[in-house]
Amino acid sequence: MATTLTNTHAQHYGEEGPTLTPNNLGLVYENAIEKNEDGKVNIHKVNYKVDGIDVVGNVYTPAGYTPQGNYAAIVVAHPNGGSKDQTAGLYAQRLAEAGFVTLAFDARYQGESGGEPRRTDKPAFRIGDISGAVDFIQNYPGVVPERIGAFGICGGGGYTFATAQADKRIKAVATLSLFNTGEVRRNGFMRTQMNTIQERQKEASLARQKEAAGEKPEVLGFADMSPEEARKIKVDLYREGFFYYAVTHRTPNAPGSYLKSSLMDMMAWDATDHADLISQPLLMIAGEKADSRYMSEEAFAKATGTADKAIFIVPGATHIQTYFVKEYVEQIVSKIDQFFINHL
């Protein structure tokens, strides 16, 4: 049954979910801020640099925010192929409603942030983005540097999990629908490509060779797929991911794709290689029906360095549904609000 949404930029629910268009602030999620108002959560576009490259982000400040306050802050890392304007913005806004100063930012080489060639997606860069976000938010007026947490979604969850292994300025870490980019790019989703690792590494190396020779970078992902083709995909994550990025929550800042040459770096990396170095409180969340659930459970098991850890399985949810389906979002928000309130 179709359900009418309160967001004025939304259409009706269809087979794949609500179809939204970016609002005047570029945000693509339900009940997104339309304008700043006194006494409510406000949004502030910010620009800063990480390793000399421009980064664009949105800072969400809680109702009644004052620069003279003493606020805990949370940096929010978006999914692979995503942007600050989608689910990362949704959760940043909801965390700000709970009283936190939050920062959702575009990874370098992606979205509104700088960096060439576009759509580069390398683990070292993404980890640097998260530490760079901490650099910025610790100096934001009213933020207490000793009260900073990190929350990552999908690929951003894997990179946040990895960042917390080294960056102890992050006092509490949470992930949603963690996607271990290195493990999947190396072994295939659900380990279905383990027999072709060396072949695919050679292809990635050749892609970089061509780039270095001046050829146009090769792009992988949802770039050339049609909705009809996408509906035939059996893997929920990829089928639903196509519609999230290309149809229902579409934004030019999130093409849902990456450079083939980035696989050189991705395939030689794993988010859980040093999971035992996480000493901070840890909360991991995954959908009960998510075909990516195994990645959160494996990462959780390897995080042996913290005694304060919990995993929450969202009943009935798939991976992509945790990004926007109201009944799941409300459960997730309740968990992450309380987690960060308790630990920051």
Secondary structure, 3 states (H helix, E strand, C coil): CCCCCCCCCEEEEECCEEEECCCCCCCCCCCCCCCCCCCCCEEEEEEEEECCEEEEEEEEECCCCCCCCCEEEEEEECCCCCCCCCHHHHHHHHHHHCCCEEEEECCCCCCCCCCCCCCCCCHHHHHHHHHHHHHHHCCCCCEEEEEEEEEEECHHHHHHHHHHHHCCCEEEEEEECCCCHHHHHHHCHHHCCHHHHHHHHHHHHHHHHHHHCCCCCCEEECCCCCHHHHCCCCCHHHHHHHHHHHHHCCCCCCCCEEEHHHHHHHCCCCCCCCHHHCCCCEEEEEECCCCCHHHHHHHHHHCCCCCCEEEEEECCCCCHHHHCCHHHHHHHHHHHHHHHHHHC
